Amino acid sequence: METPYCKLEIFLPENFLEPLRQALQSVDAGHIGRYDSCLSYSPVTSFWRPLEGTAPYLGQPGKVSREPEIKVEVTCRREQLEETLAAVRAVHPYEEPVINVIPLWAVGLAPAKSGTGGRSVTEVVAALIWQGERFLICQRPANKARGLLWEFAGGKVEPGETRQQALIRECREELAVTVEVGDIFWEVTHTYPDLTVHLTLFHAAIAAGVLQKLEHNDLRWITVEEIPQYDFCPADVEILKRLRQGGGRRTGGSDR
């Protein structure tokens, strides 16, 4: 079973720390829960010998070099690994950078994505979209699991997608709109009889298009006070509790 996260150990001269930090931030590496740009670094002493035909940034071919470096440690989601490695290599000064990739089951306080009884976990994303004092909810089709229950717009993360890319795609497919994806509002893991999901709810705003019911049975804009009038998917219960406590409405920006 693939682990959902990776830790990168990146070795390079300290004067390249800031370009590296910016590159990692640009691909959302180091995003842990409701914090982003998380990384650490420590000083190390490194040895290497460039072989014939190399063009080393430090040292000479055929001679052992001993140089001060830093080791940068940062996490990324597995589906973002190739994009993150490409961003690192674009700013790294070495022709053969040392980048260790270590699998992780969890980061920070996020629950391990091993499921229950060895069951794999399905990564799901959803959008918290506001229109004034109301937010968007969608009713699942009657012929699907948890049919006619209400939920937030979104769906599964496909291989090779970031969570943000998946949410943009799902909103186009389900609602015929393009959304701008903002910060994470909440993350939760829930086990259903048929699957275990890790749900990430993002703040989002409609950037283009007009809402259409392309997949759902119905769409509604509701207030927080109206939440008890609707039967939601069980995975959303903790999120709805947070909304009723007043933690979900963003300030600033515009609603669409």
DAVEN-V517598 format. One record per backbone hydrogen bond with DSSP energy under -1.0 kcal/mol. CO is the residue of the C=O (numbers start at 1). NH is the residue of the N-H. If there is no record, write none. Layout:
co->[CO,CO]
nh->[NH,NH]
This chain:
co->[4,5,6,7,8,9,10,12,13,14,16,17,18,19,20,21,22,24,25,30,32,35,40,42,44,46,48,50,51,60,65,67,69,70,71,72,73,74,75,76,77,78,80,81,82,83,84,85,86,88,88,98,100,102,104,105,107,116,122,123,124,125,126,128,129,131,134,135,137,138,139,140,141,144,146,149,150,151,153,155,158,162,163,164,165,166,167,168,169,170,171,171,172,174,175,178,178,180,183,186,188,190,195,196,197,198,199,200,201,201,202,203,205,208,212,218,220,222,224,226,227,231,233,234,236,237,238,239,240,241,242,243]
nh->[78,104,76,102,74,100,72,70,16,17,20,21,22,23,24,25,26,29,28,38,35,32,73,71,69,67,65,62,54,63,48,46,44,12,42,10,40,8,30,6,80,81,84,85,86,87,88,89,90,91,92,11,9,7,5,113,110,119,198,157,200,155,202,204,136,134,131,222,220,151,217,148,144,147,149,140,233,138,127,125,161,166,167,168,169,170,171,172,173,174,175,177,176,214,212,207,208,205,203,201,199,197,192,122,190,124,188,126,185,186,128,182,180,178,214,139,137,135,227,229,230,150,236,237,240,241,242,243,244,245,247,246]
